[in-house]
Amino acid sequence: MALYEHLLIARQDISAQQVDALATHLKTIVEGEGGKVEKQEYWGLRGLAYRIKKNRKGHYVLLNINAPSGAVTELERQLKINEDVLRYLTVKVDAFDTSPSKRGRDENKPEGETTEESA
């Protein structure tokens, strides 16, 4: 089985509980096709760089998936017909990133430290 990182952006006007239910539904699809969701991260409601279907914000969800290619095909087919999903992206990777997400690293930095280097 192959490893995939799957990121989806859901509409801003649905609740966080509905986004969690959507992620759980996606997890059952993957498991039904013989795969496994290794990690599920909810990144929260974030601003978009440009409008997508009249939305300025979206709920971001990251899934690390260990599944055959058929499971990913079925997952993407289901996402195409779901009206709550604005965009999704699935990328095949060699190994999952074991470090905490960038969002978590930024929150744990002491006051005054920035991620950008000064020139």
N, C-alpha and C positions, 0 to 999 in steps of 0.2 A: 504494500500500500504506500501511497505517496503522502507527503506532508504539504498542507496548504495553509496560507494565511488568508482569511476572508474578512473583508471590511465592508460594512453596509451602513448607509445613511438613511434613517427613517424620517418621515415628516415631522415638523415641529409641533403640530397641533395634536399629536397623540401623547398619552401620558407615559411616564417611565415604566409603569406596570405593563402597559400594552407593548412597549418595546421589549421588555423582559419576556412576555408571553410569545412574542414573535421569535425571539432568539431560542426559546424553549421548543417552539414548533420546528425551527430549522434544525435543532439538535436531534429531534425525533426523526426527521427526514434522513439525516446523515446516518443515524444508528440503524434505521430501517434498511438502508442500502449496504450495511455491513461495515460502516466506518465508526469513528469515535471523535467526539469533540474534546480535545485535550484541555483547552482553556477558553473561557468566555469572559471578555472584559467589556464593561459598559463605560464609555468615555464621557457620557453626558451630552447635554444640549450645547452645541457649539455653533459659532457663526460660520457661514459658508463664504467662500471667496466671491461668488457670484450667485445670482438667483437660479434656483433649479425648480421648475414647475411652480413658480410664484412663491417659493419659500426662501427666506433669508437665513434660517437656522435649521439644524437637523440633529437628530439623536444618532451618535456614533456607537457602533458595536463591532468589536473585533473577536473573531473566532479562530482558534488554531485547530485545524482539522487533520486527522490522520485517517484517510479514506481512499477507496479506489476512485478512479476517474468518473465512473458512472454515478457515484453518489454526488459528486460536484456538479455534474451535468444536470441531475435531477434537482439539486438545490437551486441552481441558477434558473432553471425552468420555472420553479415555483416563485422565485423572486420577481421574474419578469411579469407575472400576472398579479402580483400583490400591489395594490394601490398605495399602501403605506410606505413602500420603499422608493426612495428617490434615486439612489445610485448604489451599486455594489462593485466590488473588485475582488477577484480571487487570484492569488499568486502562488505558484508552486515554489517551495523552498527546500533547501537541503537539510536544514535543521531549524527548530524553533529558537527564537531569541529567548534565553532564560533570564536575562536581566529584567528588572521591573520596567514598566512602560515609562516613556519619557514624561508623561504627565505625573506619575508618581515620584519620579526622581526630582522634578522641579519643585514639587510640594515639600519635599524633605530637605531642601537646601536651606542653610541658615540665612537670616536676613542680610541683605546687602550683597549677596553673591548673585551673579547673573550667569546665564548660559552663553552669552555672547562675549567674545574676546575683544578687548579694547585695543586699538591700533596705536 
